Amino acid sequence: MKLTCIYCKTEEFEQGRGSEEHAVLSSLGGRKASKSICCQKCNTALGNEIDEPLTEGLRILSTFLGVVTGRGKDAATLKSYGTHNDKKFDLLPGGRVQQSKVKIDREIDKENGVANISVSARNLEEAKNLLEQQMKSFGKSVKDFKFGEITERIEYPESISGTLDLGLVSQHRSIAKSALTYIATMISPERLRSGCFYQIIEYIVGDIEDLELAKMTTVKFPASPHISDAQHRIIISASSERKIAIGLVELFGGLKFKVILTDCWEGPDLQKGYAVNPLNGEQVEHVDTVNLNNDHWNDETSNLNEEEYKDMMCKVFGVAYGHHVRLERERIISEITQDFCKEYGGKDFTDELKMMLSSRIAKAIANSIYKVDENRKISQDEFEIT
Protein backbone atom coordinates (compact mmCIF):
# COMPACT_ATOMS: atom_id res chain seq x y z
CA MET A 1 0.00 0.00 0.00
CA LYS A 2 1.28 3.45 -0.96
CA LEU A 3 1.51 6.06 1.78
CA THR A 4 2.00 9.82 1.55
CA CYS A 5 4.49 11.55 3.82
CA ILE A 6 2.51 13.27 6.60
CA TYR A 7 4.83 16.28 6.63
CA CYS A 8 5.35 17.32 3.01
CA LYS A 9 2.16 15.59 1.77
CA THR A 10 3.77 14.97 -1.61
CA GLU A 11 6.38 12.19 -1.36
CA GLU A 12 5.06 8.62 -1.49
CA PHE A 13 6.48 5.31 -0.30
CA GLU A 14 5.33 1.75 0.35
CA GLN A 15 3.95 1.08 3.83
CA GLY A 16 6.82 0.17 6.13
CA ARG A 17 9.40 1.49 3.64
CA GLY A 18 9.52 5.16 4.53
CA SER A 19 12.31 6.81 6.46
CA GLU A 20 12.94 5.36 9.91
CA GLU A 21 11.48 7.76 12.47
CA HIS A 22 12.27 7.12 16.16
CA ALA A 23 9.78 7.88 18.92
CA VAL A 24 12.50 8.79 21.42
CA LEU A 25 15.36 10.22 19.37
CA SER A 26 18.02 7.67 18.51
CA SER A 27 20.68 10.16 19.64
CA LEU A 28 19.15 10.04 23.14
CA GLY A 29 19.05 6.23 23.22
CA GLY A 30 15.64 5.56 21.66
CA ARG A 31 14.99 2.26 19.87
CA LYS A 32 11.32 2.12 18.94
CA ALA A 33 10.65 3.44 15.44
CA SER A 34 8.24 3.47 12.50
CA LYS A 35 8.83 3.48 8.74
CA SER A 36 5.27 4.43 7.82
CA ILE A 37 5.31 8.13 8.72
CA CYS A 38 7.49 10.28 6.51
CA CYS A 39 9.91 10.44 3.61
CA GLN A 40 13.70 10.64 3.92
CA LYS A 41 13.77 14.28 2.83
CA CYS A 42 11.42 15.39 5.62
CA ASN A 43 13.15 13.18 8.20
CA THR A 44 16.48 14.79 7.35
CA ALA A 45 15.08 18.33 7.29
CA LEU A 46 13.25 17.98 10.61
CA GLY A 47 16.27 16.22 12.08
CA ASN A 48 18.43 19.24 11.32
CA GLU A 49 15.82 21.84 12.25
CA ILE A 50 14.24 20.48 15.45
CA ASP A 51 15.88 17.21 16.55
CA GLU A 52 19.47 18.45 16.52
CA PRO A 53 18.71 21.41 18.84
CA LEU A 54 17.07 19.02 21.30
CA THR A 55 20.04 16.64 21.13
CA GLU A 56 22.48 19.50 21.65
CA GLY A 57 20.44 20.98 24.50
CA LEU A 58 20.66 17.64 26.34
CA ARG A 59 24.26 16.81 25.36
CA ILE A 60 25.67 17.23 28.87
CA LEU A 61 23.26 14.63 30.26
CA SER A 62 23.83 12.18 27.41
CA THR A 63 27.59 12.31 27.88
CA PHE A 64 27.58 12.38 31.67
CA LEU A 65 25.29 9.34 31.81
CA GLY A 66 27.06 7.52 28.99
CA VAL A 67 23.98 7.09 26.81
CA VAL A 68 24.19 4.41 24.11
CA THR A 69 22.39 5.66 20.99
CA GLY A 70 19.70 3.69 19.23
CA ARG A 71 22.32 2.72 16.64
CA GLY A 72 24.68 1.35 19.28
CA LYS A 73 27.13 4.25 19.39
CA ASP A 74 28.56 5.75 22.58
CA ALA A 75 27.64 9.27 23.61
CA ALA A 76 29.95 11.97 22.29
CA THR A 77 33.04 13.02 24.23
CA LEU A 78 32.83 16.73 25.02
CA LYS A 79 36.18 18.12 23.91
CA SER A 80 37.96 20.86 25.90
CA TYR A 81 34.97 21.00 28.22
CA GLY A 82 36.74 22.74 31.09
CA THR A 83 40.09 23.76 32.56
CA HIS A 84 41.89 22.39 35.61
CA ASN A 85 45.35 23.49 36.76
CA ASP A 86 45.80 25.39 33.49
CA LYS A 87 45.11 22.23 31.47
CA LYS A 88 42.01 21.68 29.41
CA PHE A 89 40.09 18.45 29.96
CA ASP A 90 37.53 16.43 28.03
CA LEU A 91 34.34 15.00 29.51
CA LEU A 92 34.09 11.33 28.59
CA PRO A 93 30.91 9.21 28.36
CA GLY A 94 30.02 8.19 31.90
CA GLY A 95 31.27 11.42 33.48
CA ARG A 96 35.02 10.75 33.67
CA VAL A 97 37.45 13.50 32.68
CA GLN A 98 40.79 13.31 30.93
CA GLN A 99 43.45 15.77 29.86
CA SER A 100 42.51 17.14 26.44
CA LYS A 101 45.98 17.17 24.91
CA VAL A 102 49.27 15.44 25.52
CA LYS A 103 52.38 17.50 26.14
CA ILE A 104 55.87 16.69 24.87
CA ASP A 105 58.93 18.75 25.80
CA ARG A 106 62.29 18.13 24.11
CA GLU A 107 65.62 19.72 24.96
CA ILE A 108 68.41 18.82 22.54
CA ASP A 109 72.05 19.15 23.58
CA LYS A 110 73.80 18.86 20.21
CA GLU A 111 77.24 19.33 21.69
CA ASN A 112 76.95 16.26 23.89
CA GLY A 113 74.55 14.36 21.62
CA VAL A 114 71.88 14.16 24.30
CA ALA A 115 68.13 14.78 24.10
CA ASN A 116 65.99 15.25 27.19
CA ILE A 117 62.40 14.19 26.57
CA SER A 118 59.49 14.81 28.92
CA VAL A 119 56.08 13.29 28.13
CA SER A 120 52.82 14.21 29.82
CA ALA A 121 50.07 11.83 28.66
CA ARG A 122 46.60 10.74 29.70
CA ASN A 123 47.57 7.19 30.65
CA LEU A 124 50.59 4.90 30.79
CA GLU A 125 49.92 3.23 27.45
CA GLU A 126 49.71 6.58 25.67
CA ALA A 127 52.92 7.74 27.39
CA LYS A 128 54.75 4.61 26.18
CA ASN A 129 53.53 5.04 22.60
CA LEU A 130 54.54 8.71 22.54
CA LEU A 131 57.96 7.93 23.96
CA GLU A 132 58.52 5.23 21.35
CA GLN A 133 57.56 7.66 18.58
CA GLN A 134 59.96 10.28 19.91
CA MET A 135 62.82 7.78 20.02
CA LYS A 136 62.15 6.71 16.43
CA SER A 137 62.39 10.34 15.32
CA PHE A 138 66.01 10.27 16.58
CA GLY A 139 66.67 6.91 14.96
CA LYS A 140 66.88 5.33 18.39
CA SER A 141 64.90 2.78 20.37
CA VAL A 142 63.59 2.89 23.90
CA LYS A 143 66.55 0.75 24.93
CA ASP A 144 68.75 3.81 24.37
CA PHE A 145 66.63 5.88 26.74
CA LYS A 146 67.78 6.61 30.28
CA PHE A 147 64.73 6.87 32.50
CA GLY A 148 64.22 9.54 35.07
CA GLU A 149 61.18 9.73 37.31
CA ILE A 150 57.90 8.22 36.13
CA THR A 151 54.86 9.51 37.99
CA GLU A 152 51.18 8.79 37.66
CA ARG A 153 49.10 11.72 38.89
CA ILE A 154 45.37 11.60 39.43
CA GLU A 155 43.71 15.00 39.54
CA TYR A 156 40.07 15.93 40.10
CA PRO A 157 38.55 19.18 38.81
CA GLU A 158 36.93 21.18 41.60
CA SER A 159 33.64 21.08 39.71
CA ILE A 160 32.10 20.18 36.37
CA SER A 161 29.30 22.45 35.22
CA GLY A 162 27.04 22.11 32.24
CA THR A 163 23.99 23.72 30.72
CA LEU A 164 20.67 22.19 29.77
CA ASP A 165 18.90 24.16 27.05
CA LEU A 166 15.21 23.35 26.65
CA GLY A 167 13.73 26.75 25.96
CA LEU A 168 13.62 26.68 22.16
CA VAL A 169 10.37 26.31 20.25
CA SER A 170 12.17 23.97 17.85
CA GLN A 171 13.01 21.64 20.75
CA HIS A 172 9.37 21.50 21.82
CA ARG A 173 8.37 20.71 18.24
CA SER A 174 10.77 17.75 18.42
CA ILE A 175 9.08 16.60 21.64
CA ALA A 176 5.71 16.83 19.86
CA LYS A 177 7.12 14.74 17.01
CA SER A 178 8.19 12.08 19.52
CA ALA A 179 4.64 11.77 20.87
CA LEU A 180 3.14 11.70 17.37
CA THR A 181 5.66 9.08 16.23
CA TYR A 182 4.77 6.85 19.15
CA ILE A 183 1.03 7.05 18.58
CA ALA A 184 1.74 6.30 14.90
CA THR A 185 3.12 2.90 16.00
CA MET A 186 -0.24 2.16 17.66
CA ILE A 187 -2.77 3.20 15.03
CA SER A 188 -3.36 2.51 11.35
CA PRO A 189 -1.63 4.62 8.67
CA GLU A 190 -5.12 5.71 7.52
CA ARG A 191 -6.04 7.09 10.96
CA LEU A 192 -2.72 8.93 11.16
CA ARG A 193 -3.63 10.64 7.88
CA SER A 194 -7.33 11.09 8.63
CA GLY A 195 -7.08 14.80 9.40
CA CYS A 196 -7.45 14.66 13.20
CA PHE A 197 -3.69 15.21 13.57
CA TYR A 198 -3.58 18.10 11.12
CA GLN A 199 -2.85 20.73 13.78
CA ILE A 200 0.00 18.86 15.52
CA ILE A 201 1.59 18.05 12.15
CA GLU A 202 1.50 21.72 11.15
CA TYR A 203 2.97 22.62 14.54
CA ILE A 204 5.84 20.14 14.05
CA VAL A 205 6.76 21.43 10.59
CA GLY A 206 6.65 25.01 11.88
CA ASP A 207 3.57 26.30 10.03
CA ILE A 208 1.73 27.20 13.26
CA GLU A 209 3.38 29.84 15.44
CA ASP A 210 0.54 31.01 17.67
CA LEU A 211 -0.06 27.66 19.43
CA GLU A 212 2.17 25.84 21.91
CA LEU A 213 1.04 22.25 21.66
CA ALA A 214 4.06 20.90 23.58
CA LYS A 215 5.21 22.38 26.87
CA MET A 216 7.13 21.39 29.98
CA THR A 217 4.84 20.40 32.80
CA THR A 218 4.90 19.64 36.52
CA VAL A 219 1.90 17.29 36.37
CA LYS A 220 2.63 13.95 38.04
CA PHE A 221 3.23 11.15 35.54
CA PRO A 222 1.88 7.62 36.04
CA ALA A 223 4.20 5.21 37.85
CA SER A 224 4.32 2.76 34.95
CA PRO A 225 5.92 1.84 32.72
CA HIS A 226 9.18 2.11 34.66
CA ILE A 227 12.54 0.67 33.64
CA SER A 228 15.24 2.86 35.26
CA ASP A 229 15.74 6.15 37.09
CA ALA A 230 17.33 7.65 33.96
CA GLN A 231 14.61 6.38 31.62
CA HIS A 232 12.88 8.01 28.68
CA ARG A 233 9.12 7.49 28.53
CA ILE A 234 6.23 8.29 26.24
CA ILE A 235 2.69 7.75 27.51
CA ILE A 236 -0.27 8.07 25.18
CA SER A 237 -3.87 8.44 26.27
CA ALA A 238 -6.81 8.97 23.90
CA SER A 239 -10.42 9.35 25.07
CA SER A 240 -13.41 8.65 22.84
CA GLU A 241 -15.59 10.59 25.31
CA ARG A 242 -13.38 13.68 25.54
CA LYS A 243 -12.36 13.51 21.84
CA ILE A 244 -8.80 14.26 22.96
CA ALA A 245 -5.47 12.45 22.56
CA ILE A 246 -2.51 13.56 24.63
CA GLY A 247 1.09 12.47 24.99
CA LEU A 248 3.28 12.68 28.08
CA VAL A 249 6.99 12.67 27.30
CA GLU A 250 9.66 12.20 29.96
CA LEU A 251 13.39 12.42 29.28
CA PHE A 252 16.17 11.28 31.61
CA GLY A 253 13.72 10.42 34.35
CA GLY A 254 12.61 13.97 35.16
CA LEU A 255 12.25 16.35 32.20
CA LYS A 256 8.50 16.27 31.62
CA PHE A 257 6.42 17.50 28.72
CA LYS A 258 2.75 17.36 27.78
CA VAL A 259 1.69 17.27 24.13
CA ILE A 260 -1.85 17.93 22.83
CA LEU A 261 -1.97 15.56 19.87
CA THR A 262 -5.56 16.24 18.83
CA ASP A 263 -8.82 17.64 20.17
CA CYS A 264 -10.93 15.84 17.56
CA TRP A 265 -10.09 12.21 18.26
CA GLU A 266 -12.51 9.84 16.55
CA GLY A 267 -10.96 6.56 17.59
CA PRO A 268 -11.47 4.25 20.58
CA ASP A 269 -10.08 4.75 24.06
CA LEU A 270 -6.35 4.18 23.97
CA GLN A 271 -3.88 3.82 26.82
CA LYS A 272 -0.28 2.77 26.27
CA GLY A 273 3.18 3.59 27.59
CA TYR A 274 6.71 2.97 26.39
CA ALA A 275 9.94 3.25 28.37
CA VAL A 276 13.57 2.78 27.32
CA ASN A 277 16.71 2.74 29.41
CA PRO A 278 19.17 4.89 27.40
CA LEU A 279 22.12 3.35 29.22
CA ASN A 280 21.66 -0.16 27.84
CA GLY A 281 18.75 -0.07 25.35
CA GLU A 282 16.36 -2.14 27.46
CA GLN A 283 12.72 -1.41 26.59
CA VAL A 284 9.28 -2.10 27.99
CA GLU A 285 5.70 -1.33 26.92
CA HIS A 286 2.49 -1.45 28.96
CA VAL A 287 -0.91 -1.66 27.29
CA ASP A 288 -4.09 -0.58 29.08
CA THR A 289 -2.23 -0.12 32.37
CA VAL A 290 -1.60 3.62 32.13
CA ASN A 291 -4.46 5.40 33.86
CA LEU A 292 -4.54 9.19 33.68
CA ASN A 293 -6.62 11.39 35.97
CA ASN A 294 -8.26 14.78 35.54
CA ASP A 295 -4.97 16.55 36.30
CA HIS A 296 -3.49 15.12 33.14
CA TRP A 297 -6.45 16.07 30.96
CA ASN A 298 -7.02 19.51 32.47
CA ASP A 299 -3.44 20.61 33.05
CA GLU A 300 -2.85 23.69 30.92
CA THR A 301 0.91 23.01 30.78
CA SER A 302 1.58 26.64 31.66
CA ASN A 303 5.17 27.78 31.66
CA LEU A 304 7.16 26.58 34.66
CA ASN A 305 8.20 29.20 37.16
CA GLU A 306 11.84 29.54 38.13
CA GLU A 307 11.56 27.37 41.24
CA GLU A 308 9.74 24.56 39.41
CA TYR A 309 12.29 24.61 36.61
CA LYS A 310 15.16 24.52 39.13
CA ASP A 311 13.61 21.53 40.93
CA MET A 312 13.27 19.67 37.63
CA MET A 313 16.89 20.33 36.67
CA CYS A 314 18.14 19.30 40.12
CA LYS A 315 16.30 16.00 39.85
CA VAL A 316 17.77 14.99 36.49
CA PHE A 317 21.30 16.08 37.42
CA GLY A 318 20.92 14.17 40.68
CA VAL A 319 20.02 11.02 38.75
CA ALA A 320 22.98 11.54 36.41
CA TYR A 321 25.43 12.14 39.26
CA GLY A 322 24.19 9.13 41.20
CA HIS A 323 24.75 6.92 38.16
CA HIS A 324 28.22 8.40 37.64
CA VAL A 325 29.18 7.66 41.25
CA ARG A 326 28.07 4.03 40.88
CA LEU A 327 30.08 3.66 37.66
CA GLU A 328 33.18 5.18 39.25
CA ARG A 329 33.02 2.88 42.25
CA GLU A 330 32.64 -0.16 40.00
CA ARG A 331 35.59 0.98 37.87
CA ILE A 332 37.81 1.67 40.88
CA ILE A 333 37.05 -1.69 42.48
CA SER A 334 37.67 -3.53 39.20
CA GLU A 335 40.95 -1.77 38.34
CA ILE A 336 42.46 -2.00 41.83
CA THR A 337 41.45 -5.65 42.16
CA GLN A 338 43.04 -6.49 38.80
CA ASP A 339 46.27 -4.67 39.71
CA PHE A 340 46.31 -6.37 43.10
CA CYS A 341 45.92 -9.79 41.50
CA LYS A 342 48.85 -9.09 39.19
CA GLU A 343 50.98 -8.05 42.15
CA TYR A 344 50.05 -10.87 44.51
CA GLY A 345 48.75 -13.53 42.12
CA GLY A 346 49.58 -17.09 43.18
CA LYS A 347 49.80 -16.27 46.87
CA ASP A 348 47.32 -17.37 49.51
CA PHE A 349 44.67 -14.72 50.01
CA THR A 350 45.37 -14.20 53.68
CA ASP A 351 43.55 -11.88 56.05
CA GLU A 352 46.50 -9.50 55.74
CA LEU A 353 46.17 -9.36 51.92
CA LYS A 354 42.40 -8.95 52.21
CA MET A 355 42.91 -5.97 54.52
CA MET A 356 45.53 -4.50 52.16
CA LEU A 357 43.18 -4.78 49.15
CA SER A 358 40.27 -3.33 51.11
CA SER A 359 42.41 -0.39 52.24
CA ARG A 360 43.51 0.41 48.69
CA ILE A 361 39.94 0.31 47.41
CA ALA A 362 38.63 2.42 50.30
CA LYS A 363 41.37 5.02 49.83
CA ALA A 364 40.75 5.30 46.07
CA ILE A 365 36.99 5.63 46.53
CA ALA A 366 37.47 8.25 49.25
CA ASN A 367 39.85 10.20 47.02
CA SER A 368 37.28 10.09 44.24
CA ILE A 369 34.43 11.27 46.48
CA TYR A 370 36.40 14.05 48.16
CA LYS A 371 38.47 14.89 45.04
CA VAL A 372 41.87 14.32 46.63
CA ASP A 373 44.68 14.50 44.08
CA GLU A 374 47.24 11.72 44.25
CA ASN A 375 50.78 11.07 42.99
CA ARG A 376 52.13 7.56 42.52
CA LYS A 377 55.69 6.74 41.51
CA ILE A 378 55.93 4.04 38.85
CA SER A 379 58.88 1.71 38.49
CA GLN A 380 60.55 1.11 35.16
CA ASP A 381 59.44 -2.55 35.34
CA GLU A 382 55.82 -1.44 35.78
CA PHE A 383 56.20 0.90 32.83
CA GLU A 384 57.14 -2.25 30.86
CA ILE A 385 59.93 -0.75 28.77
CA THR A 386 63.24 -2.58 28.89
Secondary structure, DSSP 4 states (H G I P E B T S, - for coil): -EEE-TTTS--EEETT-SEEEESS-GGGT---EEEEEE-HHHHHHHIIIIIHHHHHHTHHHHHHHTPBPTTSPBPPPEEEEEEETTEEEEEPTTS-EEESS-EEEEEEETTTTEEEEEEE-SSHHHHHHHHHHHHHHTT--GGGPPP---EEEE---S----------HHHHHHHHHHHHHHHHTTS-HHHHTSSTTHHHHHHHHT---S---EEE--PPPPS-S---TT-EEEEEEEETTTTEEEEEEEETTTEEEEEEEES---S--EEEEEEE-TTT--EEEEES-----HHHHH---PPP-HHHHHHHHHHHHHHHHHHHHHHHHHHHHHHHHHHHHHHHTTS---HHHHHHHHHHHHHHHHHHHHT--EEEE--HHHHT--
